[in-house]
Amino acid sequence: AALIILLFALIPVIATYTGQLFFISQFSRIMIYALAVVGLNLILGFGGMASLGHALYMGIGAYGVGIFEFHGVTNGWLQLVAALVVGGVFATAIGAVAVRLKGMTFIMITLAFAQMGYFMAVTLRTYGGEDGRAIGSHSQMYLFDFSSPIVLYYVIFACLVATLWWMNRVIVSKFGMVIRGSRSNERRMLALGFPTFRYKLVAYVISAQLCVVAGFLLANLTLYASPSFMQWTVSAELIIMVILGGMFTVFGPVVGALVFLLL
């Protein structure tokens, strides 16, 4: 894990030294997806809830940039907060229904809601409809100049490292142990007096919010917002990355994203 993090930290130096500057955008994309799958792994790996709809939240993060920029608002903090609020409302509403379910039913209900979000984005003709729209300028974050690929790269890197550190603490906390216990034997957790629905819903919302942040960063990387970010195939790829790297580890999804996207 330390070697991979060191590799991520040195990529801009390596890219500049070798003249292969596309490495910066390529590994930026890898870390963005790694951030999303670390969030998904909280409910999939540790919680046993296989969501086939987390691409919806990446799309919300991307449209948080695209819609505001269309109306001349480039304040990145405002874009991010708005996307997190909208993503939080969607995640709470969808999670309140989905986390009561298990197995294939959970998978299909999350897929259904994500497809509703996808077709809703397709109907937004003002913002490009099915084709999406190009974003004219990067988000303005005052301290960070996202128009610089290296600055954006290290912001993504910092977000990923901070999320990994935080997630490593969460899974061994009381909250994390209840989530893991619910995956193993929810009936026993209920018998011990834990309100598992509440814990699972909070885990679902946290997982979705990390995908919102990933979508916000992805829009700044590609300067594009499109319904294709919300397609079910993207959700399936996120699940594959989690499984490929290791569902029961904090760092495994990062390895999965790295291997999947490089391949």
N, C-alpha and C positions, 0 to 999 in steps of 0.2 A: 504493500500500500504506500509506504513512504517513497519507494522508488518511482511509482507511477505519479504521485503528487509532485515529486521533484522533476520528472519528465515534463509534466504540464507547466511547471514554473519556468522551465528553461526553453520551451518551444519557441517563443519570440526571438530569443538569442540565437537558437539553432537556425531558425528560418532566415534571420538577417545574415548570419555568417555564411550559409549555403546559397543564399539568393532564392530560396524556395518560399516566397512570402505567402503562398496559398496555404502553407501549414497553419498560419495564424487563424484564418477563417475556418479551416477544416477542424482544428482542435477546439476552436470556440464552439462550433456546432456540437462536437462530441461532449464538451462539458455542459452545455445547455441541456442536452438530452440526459446526461448523467444526473443533473439536478432534478429533472422530472422523474426519472426512474427511482432515485433515492426516495423521493416523496411517495411514489406508487408502492414501493417496497414496504413502507410502513403498514399499509393495509393488506397488501398481497402476501408478502413474505412473513411478516410478524403477526398479522391479523387474520390471514386466511380468507380475505375478501378479494376475489379476482374481478377487478373492474375493467370492463371493456369500453369505458367512456371517458377516460382521463384526458384524451386529446381535446375534449370540449373545453377544458380549463386552459390548455395551452392556447387555444383559439381565442378565448376571452382575453388572455394577456396580450396577444398580438393585436386584437382589435382595440384594446385599450389605448394602444399607441396610434393605430391607423385612424380611428374615428376622431380622436382629439386633434391629431395633426391635420386632418381634413378641414377642421373648423378653426385652424390657426393656433391651436393651443399646443405648444411644444414643451411645456413644463413636465419633465419626466416624473417628478415626485407626484404631481397631480394625476398624471396618466396611470402610474403604478397604483396609487391609492384607490382610484376609481375602479381599476381592473380587479383589485383585491376585494373591494366591497361587492362588486357584481359577482365575482367568482365565489365569494363567501355566501352570498344569498342563494345562488344556484346550488352550491355544494350542500348547504344546510337543507334546502328543500328536497333535493334529490336524495341526499343521505338519509333524511328522516324516513323515506320510503324504503330505500334500498337496504340499509343495514339491518332491517328486520328480517330480511330474506337470506337464504343460503344457497351455495352451489350454483347450478345453472340458472336458477331464477334470478339470483343477484347479478350474474353476468349479463343476462338478457335485459334486465330492467335498466342497468347502467348504459348498455348499448342503445336501448330505445331512447333514453333521454339525450344521449350524445347525438344521435341522428336527428332528433328534433332540433337541437341547437345548430347542427350543420345546415339543415334546410332553412332554418330561420336566417342564418347568415347568407345563404344563397338568395333569399328574397330581398336583401338590402341593396337594391339597385343603386342607390345614392353612393354607396361605398364599393361599387364594382361588381356586386352580385356574385355570380358563380366564378368569375375570373379574378375576384379580389382586386386590390389596388396597390399601386406603388406608393411608398411613403416618401414624401419629399425631403424630410430632414430627420436627423437623429433626435432622440429625446434630450432635452437640456437638463442636466443634473447639477449644474453650477460647479460643484467640485470636480466633476468628471466630464471629460470631453469625449463623448461617444463617437464623434466623427473620426477619432484616432483609433485604428484597429487594435493597437497595442493597449491603449487605455481600456477599451471595451473588453479586450481579452482578459486583462487582469481583474477587472470588476467581476466578470463571470467566474474567474478562478477563485476570487475571494468569497463569492457567494457559495460556490461549491464546497470549499474547505470549511467555511463556517457552518454550513448545513450538515456536513459529515460529522463535525465535532459535536454539534447540538444533537444530532440523531443518535450518536454513540452514547450520549448521556440519557436521552429519552428512553431508550429501550431497556435500560437497567433501573429506571425510576419506577415508582409505584404505578404510574400511568402505563408505562411500557409493559410492566409485568402483568397488568390486568388485560391489556390487549393480547399479549402472548398466551395468557391463561385462557382467554375466551376462544382463541383459535384451537387450543388443545381440548378444552372441555368447558363449554359455556354453561352448561347446567350446573356444574360444580361451582363455578364462579358466582352464579346467581345464589346458590345455596350458602355461599360464604358471605353474602350480603352486598356484593358489588353490583351497581346499576350498569350492567354491561352495555346496554343500548346507548347510554349517555357517553361512555368511554369510546365506543366504536364510532359514534357520530362525530365526536371531536377529532378522532384519528382520521376519519374520512375528510373532514374539512381541512385539516392541516395538510394532508396529502394533496388535496386539490389546490390549495393556495401555493404550494411549492411549484406545481405545474403552471399556475398563473404567472409566477415570477419567471419561470423558464420561457413561457410564451412572450412575455414582455421583452426579455433579452433576445429571443429569436427574431422578433420584429425589428429590433435595432441592428441585429447582425445582417439580416437579409434585406431590410428596408422594404418589406412587403407584408401585407396582411391578406389572408385568403381563407375561404371556407375549407380548403384542402388541409389546413392545419388541424381541422376538427374531424377528419374522416376516421371511420372505425379502423382502417388499416394502420393509422398512426398509433391508435390505442393498442392494437395488436403488436406492433413493433416494440412499444414500451414494455409490454408483458414479456416478449421474447428476450429483451435485454435483461430484465430482472432474472428470468429463469436461467439464461445463459451464464450470467455472472455468479449467481448464487442467491437464493431467496432468503436464506436465514442469516445473512451477514449484512452489516452496514455498508461495507465497501464493495461487496460483490456486484451490485448494479452498475457501479462505475466501470468495472472491468467488462461487464456485459455490453455497456454502451460503447466502450472503446473498441472492443473486438467486432461487434456488429457493424458499426459505422465504418470502421476501416475496411472490413470485408466488402 
